[in-house]
Amino acid sequence: RIAYVNGRYLPHADAAVHIEDRGYQFADGVYEVCEIRHGVIVDLTRHLDRLDRSLSLLRMKSPMSRAALTQVIREVARRNRVKNGLFYLQVTRGVARRDHVYPSADTPPSLVITAKITDPSVIAKKNETGLKAITLPDNRWDRVDIKTVGLLPNAMARQAAKEQGAQEAIYVDSRGMVTEGAATNVWIVDKDGLLITRPAEHGILRGITRTGLMDVTEKLGIRVEEREFSREEMLSAREVFITAATSICFPIVEIDGQSIGNGHPGAMAERIRSTFFDIAE
Ligand code: PDD
């Protein structure tokens, strides 16, 4: 495998950044994960738009122009022979002597890009059987709308899920309302068949897959209600599914040991997923 690190393409095993990189010391960096399907980068423009937003909210410089960035992404995918998979892109505030205060504005940001092949049969199996989830109090900071590499709470949540035999942890805020998964957005289909997902104005990351599925539902004439829903409403929903670039649309069949709906993946998730790929392809 080959990784791009600050201007060079290196063997994955030798790819490294400096010990005083601010990403390493302060999680002072942002990232994107994006799907590559049949050689096409899915929703690249939206991912790069969100990257620009994250960078500007943290007053970080973009490491290069969008055209150059796109070229490097394609080159990393090509060198790793990724037809179906993911790329990972991380920008940090660069290398500087440890100090909480931002380094001078001329400090060059660090840029790392990697790509990996994913196995479609593993994803297909998850869609067929569905996943299990647990719920946890949302203990993250207030700016989860910025896609930063400060993911320790998310890592702890996923680990807790794993230790309980589940694959995702779903956060619930102090009012009992669902925010999002450790690395996914959450959707439910209520008893009347209405599709519901939380508004992205506050408390969640505005997922690119979430936005993509909004396009799909519009095409299919399916109404989406953007409103908050509680843990209880989620547990009694007809369907629950989660979305992210890594998982597009995985059904959740059990939460905190309770079956969701009839305990099997739902029809809505299936319909939306297949249409998403029809459009993406
Ligand atoms: N995570 N919410 C959180 C907290 C996330 O980390 C992610 C994605 C999403 C979904 O966003 P998108 O549809 O743009 O992938 C929502 C990536 C995949 C990750 O950390 O691996």
Boltz pocket constraint, residues with backbone or C-beta under 6 A from the ligand:
constraints:
  - pocket:
      binder: B
      contacts: [[A, 33], [A, 144], [A, 180], [A, 181], [A, 182], [A, 183], [A, 184], [A, 185], [A, 204], [A, 205], [A, 206], [A, 207], [A, 208], [A, 209], [A, 210], [A, 243], [A, 244], [A, 245], [A, 246]]
      max_distance: 6.0
